[in-house]
Structures are given as structure tokens and as C-alpha cells.
Amino acid sequence: MIGPRVADVIMEAVALMEFRASAEDMARISHPHPTYTEAVKEAALAATANRAIHV
């Protein structure tokens, strides 16, 4: 991954993987708007019953 604030996105994904979080768990975490890590939540929402907010 390359881009601005990508370290934040990787850190969040690694932390969630370490705790064996499901996509549903990821979707339930509150993310401030607008942030790059909000994309993690959007991906989790899309993966769970296609509930993405920003399509």
C-alpha cells in the first residue's frame, strides 16, 4: 500500500486481525469522518450485507 496516512489504515487492520475481529466487528467500530481509516469501516460494511454508506 502506498499513499497518505496508509500507516494508520495498516495499523487498524493489523490490530483487528490480532483480535480476530470479523467484518461485522469492524463495521461496528466508530470512525471519525473524514479520515482514511473510515475506508476500513466502509469495506466492512460492504462485506456485511452490502451496507456501505459511501458508495
Buried (B, 14 or more C-beta within 10 A) or exposed (E): EEEEEEEEBEEBBEEBEEEEBEBEEBBEEEBEEEEBBBBBBBBBBBBBEEEBEEE
